[in-house]
């Protein structure tokens, strides 16, 4: 049996090396000052999907919501082994909180049609809410297993997965379709050289039009012919707007986001009192006695 696995991913700012330049005066993140990367746990979700493809046979479809530049994470997914990619991009999606984001992704999933599994990273590093996956499952009215470390078995219409819990793990069995949120419990495979050579030419319609701006297509049929060539070579990255997925504009972007930021505070950490300890047995013993005397230890 061949499965259809839908993986939702996100392009995020790299928050590992935050500096003063990465913050605006109002305390918000200056995304232009940070490089954009593939959200780490979404890479783990993609890796799990590709492992299932290797083990059981599956079609792996990767989708993301974001600005046109977010297409880079989709090409990255193709370089690793994804079969098909979709970019959900529209100004109507801008400013979305988790509720509006999960609604837009549910509209995308419904547009795609039948699927057996949906995989998401547990959370994105630019928000750390871990809400989009569960909200998406609720909107699609399918069961969910969160904090998944491993899929033990996929047999017919049932899945057996291991998920992390505090102090241990659980083994859960569930009927398909199901949504899994995945943690960093696997090692994402590197991009394959042969796939990079093939899919580096994968494009969306918008990219194609931008690249040929000096030699614009004279009519829609000329553009359609170019898109058909890309599609025939499996190099077309599908691009959908809010209208394409029949999204209710009152539930997308800022209009569909009930979350409001009341106050932003920039917290600057400063060094407190520091004490130098000699790297000797005597120095360490003296420090230990001092910590015991002030009840830090013991």
HUURFEN-V467848 format. One record per residue. N is the residue number from 0. RES is the residue in three letters. SS is DSSP state (a for helix, b for strand, c for the rest). PHI is phi in whole degrees, -180 to 180 (NA if undefined). PSI is psi in whole degrees, 0 to 359 (* if undefined). Layout:
BEGIN
n:N res:RES ss:SS phi:PHI psi:PSI
n:N res:RES ss:SS phi:PHI psi:PSI
END
This chain:
BEGIN
n:0 res:UNK ss:c phi:NA psi:132
n:1 res:UNK ss:c phi:-99 psi:138
n:2 res:UNK ss:b phi:-108 psi:157
n:3 res:UNK ss:b phi:-111 psi:119
n:4 res:UNK ss:b phi:-116 psi:124
n:5 res:UNK ss:b phi:-104 psi:124
n:6 res:UNK ss:b phi:-116 psi:122
n:7 res:UNK ss:b phi:-97 psi:128
n:8 res:UNK ss:b phi:-128 psi:172
n:9 res:UNK ss:c phi:-144 psi:141
n:10 res:UNK ss:b phi:-91 psi:128
n:11 res:UNK ss:b phi:-130 psi:159
n:12 res:UNK ss:b phi:-73 psi:143
n:13 res:UNK ss:c phi:-74 psi:109
n:14 res:UNK ss:c phi:-99 psi:12
n:15 res:UNK ss:c phi:-69 psi:322
n:16 res:UNK ss:c phi:-120 psi:67
n:17 res:UNK ss:c phi:-72 psi:132
n:18 res:UNK ss:c phi:-126 psi:179
n:19 res:UNK ss:a phi:-61 psi:329
n:20 res:UNK ss:a phi:-68 psi:341
n:21 res:UNK ss:a phi:-85 psi:359
n:22 res:UNK ss:b phi:-117 psi:141
n:23 res:UNK ss:c phi:-86 psi:163
n:24 res:UNK ss:c phi:-57 psi:332
n:25 res:UNK ss:c phi:-83 psi:2
n:26 res:UNK ss:c phi:90 psi:1
n:27 res:UNK ss:c phi:-89 psi:163
n:28 res:UNK ss:b phi:-75 psi:131
n:29 res:UNK ss:c phi:-87 psi:90
n:30 res:UNK ss:a phi:-63 psi:332
n:31 res:UNK ss:a phi:-67 psi:339
n:32 res:UNK ss:a phi:-89 psi:356
n:33 res:UNK ss:c phi:-120 psi:139
n:34 res:UNK ss:c phi:-67 psi:149
n:35 res:UNK ss:b phi:-91 psi:136
n:36 res:UNK ss:b phi:-134 psi:169
n:37 res:UNK ss:b phi:-75 psi:123
n:38 res:UNK ss:c phi:-54 psi:125
n:39 res:UNK ss:a phi:-53 psi:311
n:40 res:UNK ss:a phi:-74 psi:341
n:41 res:UNK ss:a phi:-69 psi:328
n:42 res:UNK ss:a phi:-64 psi:323
n:43 res:UNK ss:a phi:-65 psi:322
n:44 res:UNK ss:a phi:-65 psi:318
n:45 res:UNK ss:a phi:-63 psi:318
n:46 res:UNK ss:a phi:-61 psi:318
n:47 res:UNK ss:a phi:-62 psi:319
n:48 res:UNK ss:a phi:-61 psi:318
n:49 res:UNK ss:a phi:-69 psi:326
n:50 res:UNK ss:a phi:-63 psi:318
n:51 res:UNK ss:a phi:-65 psi:323
n:52 res:UNK ss:a phi:-61 psi:316
n:53 res:UNK ss:a phi:-65 psi:322
n:54 res:UNK ss:a phi:-82 psi:320
n:55 res:UNK ss:a phi:-120 psi:348
n:56 res:UNK ss:c phi:85 psi:119
n:57 res:UNK ss:b phi:-162 psi:157
n:58 res:UNK ss:b phi:-101 psi:122
n:59 res:UNK ss:b phi:-103 psi:115
n:60 res:UNK ss:b phi:-109 psi:128
n:61 res:UNK ss:b phi:-114 psi:135
n:62 res:UNK ss:b phi:-136 psi:150
n:63 res:UNK ss:b phi:-143 psi:152
n:64 res:UNK ss:b phi:-111 psi:131
n:65 res:UNK ss:c phi:171 psi:185
n:66 res:UNK ss:c phi:-69 psi:169
n:67 res:UNK ss:a phi:-53 psi:327
n:68 res:UNK ss:a phi:-65 psi:342
n:69 res:UNK ss:a phi:-67 psi:352
n:70 res:UNK ss:a phi:-60 psi:338
n:71 res:UNK ss:a phi:-61 psi:323
n:72 res:UNK ss:a phi:-69 psi:333
n:73 res:UNK ss:a phi:-73 psi:319
n:74 res:UNK ss:a phi:-63 psi:321
n:75 res:UNK ss:a phi:-58 psi:320
n:76 res:UNK ss:a phi:-66 psi:321
n:77 res:UNK ss:a phi:-65 psi:322
n:78 res:UNK ss:a phi:-63 psi:335
n:79 res:UNK ss:a phi:-95 psi:346
n:80 res:UNK ss:c phi:133 psi:3
n:81 res:UNK ss:c phi:-65 psi:154
n:82 res:UNK ss:c phi:-97 psi:331
n:83 res:UNK ss:b phi:-155 psi:145
n:84 res:UNK ss:b phi:-135 psi:148
n:85 res:UNK ss:b phi:-135 psi:131
n:86 res:UNK ss:b phi:-107 psi:119
n:87 res:UNK ss:b phi:-97 psi:105
n:88 res:UNK ss:c phi:-140 psi:132
n:89 res:UNK ss:c phi:-172 psi:143
n:90 res:UNK ss:a phi:-60 psi:335
n:91 res:UNK ss:a phi:-66 psi:341
n:92 res:UNK ss:a phi:-88 psi:350
n:93 res:UNK ss:c phi:-65 psi:142
n:94 res:UNK ss:c phi:78 psi:16
n:95 res:UNK ss:c phi:-72 psi:137
n:96 res:UNK ss:c phi:-88 psi:190
n:97 res:UNK ss:a phi:-65 psi:326
n:98 res:UNK ss:a phi:-67 psi:313
n:99 res:UNK ss:a phi:-69 psi:325
n:100 res:UNK ss:a phi:-65 psi:313
n:101 res:UNK ss:a phi:-64 psi:327
n:102 res:UNK ss:a phi:-65 psi:313
n:103 res:UNK ss:a phi:-62 psi:319
n:104 res:UNK ss:a phi:-67 psi:326
n:105 res:UNK ss:a phi:-67 psi:324
n:106 res:UNK ss:a phi:-65 psi:322
n:107 res:UNK ss:a phi:-64 psi:315
n:108 res:UNK ss:a phi:-61 psi:319
n:109 res:UNK ss:a phi:-66 psi:322
n:110 res:UNK ss:a phi:-64 psi:322
n:111 res:UNK ss:a phi:-69 psi:331
n:112 res:UNK ss:c phi:93 psi:219
n:113 res:UNK ss:c phi:-65 psi:136
n:114 res:UNK ss:c phi:-147 psi:156
n:115 res:UNK ss:c phi:-101 psi:324
n:116 res:UNK ss:b phi:-138 psi:143
n:117 res:UNK ss:b phi:-119 psi:129
n:118 res:UNK ss:b phi:-118 psi:135
n:119 res:UNK ss:b phi:-135 psi:154
n:120 res:UNK ss:b phi:-67 psi:154
n:121 res:UNK ss:c phi:-55 psi:315
n:122 res:UNK ss:c phi:-160 psi:164
n:123 res:UNK ss:c phi:-99 psi:145
n:124 res:UNK ss:c phi:-73 psi:348
n:125 res:UNK ss:c phi:-93 psi:2
n:126 res:UNK ss:c phi:-141 psi:322
n:127 res:UNK ss:c phi:57 psi:33
n:128 res:UNK ss:c phi:-90 psi:329
n:129 res:UNK ss:c phi:58 psi:32
n:130 res:UNK ss:c phi:-104 psi:331
n:131 res:UNK ss:a phi:-63 psi:315
n:132 res:UNK ss:a phi:-58 psi:304
n:133 res:UNK ss:a phi:-60 psi:321
n:134 res:UNK ss:a phi:-65 psi:322
n:135 res:UNK ss:a phi:-63 psi:316
n:136 res:UNK ss:a phi:-61 psi:318
n:137 res:UNK ss:a phi:-62 psi:317
n:138 res:UNK ss:a phi:-67 psi:326
n:139 res:UNK ss:a phi:-86 psi:355
n:140 res:UNK ss:c phi:58 psi:46
n:141 res:UNK ss:c phi:-125 psi:156
n:142 res:UNK ss:b phi:-69 psi:165
n:143 res:UNK ss:b phi:-140 psi:147
n:144 res:UNK ss:b phi:-127 psi:118
n:145 res:UNK ss:b phi:-101 psi:160
n:146 res:UNK ss:b phi:59 psi:43
n:147 res:UNK ss:b phi:-75 psi:133
n:148 res:UNK ss:b phi:-100 psi:326
n:149 res:UNK ss:b phi:-161 psi:145
n:150 res:UNK ss:b phi:-99 psi:116
n:151 res:UNK ss:b phi:-79 psi:323
n:152 res:UNK ss:b phi:-156 psi:143
n:153 res:UNK ss:b phi:-133 psi:110
n:154 res:UNK ss:b phi:-138 psi:108
n:155 res:UNK ss:c phi:64 psi:240
n:156 res:UNK ss:c phi:-104 psi:22
n:157 res:UNK ss:b phi:-130 psi:150
n:158 res:UNK ss:b phi:-129 psi:145
n:159 res:UNK ss:b phi:-121 psi:121
n:160 res:UNK ss:b phi:-129 psi:151
n:161 res:UNK ss:b phi:-104 psi:128
n:162 res:UNK ss:b phi:-126 psi:148
n:163 res:UNK ss:b phi:-79 psi:138
n:164 res:UNK ss:b phi:-132 psi:168
n:165 res:UNK ss:c phi:-61 psi:121
n:166 res:UNK ss:c phi:83 psi:7
n:167 res:UNK ss:b phi:173 psi:216
n:168 res:UNK ss:b phi:-151 psi:165
n:169 res:UNK ss:b phi:-127 psi:148
n:170 res:UNK ss:b phi:-108 psi:119
n:171 res:UNK ss:b phi:-120 psi:143
n:172 res:UNK ss:b phi:-114 psi:140
n:173 res:UNK ss:b phi:-150 psi:151
n:174 res:UNK ss:b phi:-85 psi:143
n:175 res:UNK ss:c phi:-78 psi:153
n:176 res:UNK ss:c phi:-77 psi:154
n:177 res:UNK ss:b phi:-148 psi:153
n:178 res:UNK ss:b phi:-108 psi:134
n:179 res:UNK ss:b phi:-117 psi:134
n:180 res:UNK ss:b phi:-103 psi:134
n:181 res:UNK ss:b phi:-113 psi:138
n:182 res:UNK ss:c phi:-100 psi:178
n:183 res:UNK ss:c phi:-82 psi:64
n:184 res:UNK ss:c phi:-108 psi:8
n:185 res:UNK ss:c phi:-134 psi:172
n:186 res:UNK ss:c phi:-108 psi:105
n:187 res:UNK ss:c phi:-57 psi:136
n:188 res:UNK ss:c phi:-68 psi:152
n:189 res:UNK ss:c phi:-73 psi:164
n:190 res:UNK ss:c phi:-68 psi:138
n:191 res:UNK ss:c phi:-87 psi:132
n:192 res:UNK ss:a phi:-56 psi:316
n:193 res:UNK ss:a phi:-65 psi:321
n:194 res:UNK ss:a phi:-71 psi:326
n:195 res:UNK ss:a phi:-63 psi:316
n:196 res:UNK ss:a phi:-63 psi:326
n:197 res:UNK ss:a phi:-80 psi:309
n:198 res:UNK ss:a phi:-89 psi:358
n:199 res:UNK ss:c phi:-63 psi:342
n:200 res:UNK ss:c phi:-95 psi:4
n:201 res:UNK ss:c phi:-68 psi:136
n:202 res:UNK ss:b phi:-141 psi:156
n:203 res:UNK ss:c phi:-91 psi:168
n:204 res:UNK ss:a phi:-62 psi:321
n:205 res:UNK ss:a phi:-64 psi:318
n:206 res:UNK ss:a phi:-64 psi:319
n:207 res:UNK ss:a phi:-62 psi:316
n:208 res:UNK ss:a phi:-66 psi:321
n:209 res:UNK ss:a phi:-67 psi:319
n:210 res:UNK ss:a phi:-67 psi:334
n:211 res:UNK ss:c phi:-108 psi:30
n:212 res:UNK ss:a phi:-62 psi:325
n:213 res:UNK ss:a phi:-78 psi:345
n:214 res:UNK ss:a phi:-132 psi:61
n:215 res:UNK ss:c phi:-58 psi:146
n:216 res:UNK ss:c phi:-66 psi:132
n:217 res:UNK ss:c phi:-74 psi:335
n:218 res:UNK ss:c phi:-153 psi:171
n:219 res:UNK ss:a phi:-63 psi:328
n:220 res:UNK ss:a phi:-67 psi:327
n:221 res:UNK ss:a phi:-67 psi:316
n:222 res:UNK ss:a phi:-64 psi:318
n:223 res:UNK ss:a phi:-61 psi:324
n:224 res:UNK ss:a phi:-66 psi:319
n:225 res:UNK ss:a phi:-66 psi:320
n:226 res:UNK ss:a phi:-65 psi:323
n:227 res:UNK ss:a phi:-66 psi:325
n:228 res:UNK ss:a phi:-64 psi:316
n:229 res:UNK ss:a phi:-64 psi:318
n:230 res:UNK ss:a phi:-63 psi:320
n:231 res:UNK ss:a phi:-64 psi:330
n:232 res:UNK ss:c phi:-94 psi:7
n:233 res:UNK ss:c phi:58 psi:40
n:234 res:UNK ss:c phi:-116 psi:10
n:235 res:UNK ss:b phi:-93 psi:123
n:236 res:UNK ss:c phi:-96 psi:114
n:237 res:UNK ss:b phi:-68 psi:142
n:238 res:UNK ss:b phi:-126 psi:119
n:239 res:UNK ss:b phi:-120 psi:141
n:240 res:UNK ss:c phi:-99 psi:178
n:241 res:UNK ss:c phi:-61 psi:322
n:242 res:UNK ss:c phi:-66 psi:323
n:243 res:UNK ss:c phi:-62 psi:325
n:244 res:UNK ss:c phi:-99 psi:9
n:245 res:UNK ss:c phi:55 psi:45
n:246 res:UNK ss:c phi:-82 psi:141
n:247 res:UNK ss:c phi:-76 psi:116
n:248 res:UNK ss:a phi:-64 psi:340
n:249 res:UNK ss:a phi:-76 psi:351
n:250 res:UNK ss:a phi:-113 psi:8
n:251 res:UNK ss:c phi:-116 psi:163
n:252 res:UNK ss:c phi:54 psi:212
n:253 res:UNK ss:a phi:-63 psi:323
n:254 res:UNK ss:a phi:-62 psi:327
n:255 res:UNK ss:a phi:-100 psi:13
n:256 res:UNK ss:c phi:-111 psi:103
n:257 res:UNK ss:c phi:-75 psi:345
n:258 res:UNK ss:c phi:-69 psi:126
n:259 res:UNK ss:c phi:-124 psi:135
n:260 res:UNK ss:c phi:-86 psi:113
n:261 res:UNK ss:c phi:-81 psi:319
n:262 res:UNK ss:c phi:-155 psi:145
n:263 res:UNK ss:c phi:-120 psi:129
n:264 res:UNK ss:c phi:-123 psi:127
n:265 res:UNK ss:c phi:-89 psi:115
n:266 res:UNK ss:c phi:-99 psi:121
n:267 res:UNK ss:c phi:-109 psi:120
n:268 res:UNK ss:c phi:-86 psi:130
n:269 res:UNK ss:c phi:-119 psi:152
n:270 res:UNK ss:c phi:-71 psi:136
n:271 res:UNK ss:c phi:-90 psi:203
n:272 res:UNK ss:c phi:-66 psi:132
n:273 res:UNK ss:c phi:-119 psi:148
n:274 res:UNK ss:c phi:-135 psi:134
n:275 res:UNK ss:c phi:-88 psi:134
n:276 res:UNK ss:c phi:-119 psi:128
n:277 res:UNK ss:c phi:-64 psi:134
n:278 res:UNK ss:c phi:-78 psi:56
n:279 res:UNK ss:c phi:-131 psi:167
n:280 res:UNK ss:a phi:-60 psi:318
n:281 res:UNK ss:a phi:-64 psi:318
n:282 res:UNK ss:a phi:-63 psi:318
n:283 res:UNK ss:a phi:-68 psi:319
n:284 res:UNK ss:a phi:-61 psi:319
n:285 res:UNK ss:a phi:-63 psi:319
n:286 res:UNK ss:a phi:-65 psi:318
n:287 res:UNK ss:a phi:-62 psi:316
n:288 res:UNK ss:a phi:-64 psi:324
n:289 res:UNK ss:a phi:-67 psi:318
n:290 res:UNK ss:a phi:-66 psi:325
n:291 res:UNK ss:a phi:-72 psi:322
n:292 res:UNK ss:a phi:-65 psi:323
n:293 res:UNK ss:c phi:-95 psi:13
n:294 res:UNK ss:c phi:66 psi:20
n:295 res:UNK ss:c phi:-69 psi:322
n:296 res:UNK ss:c phi:-117 psi:154
n:297 res:UNK ss:c phi:81 psi:*
END
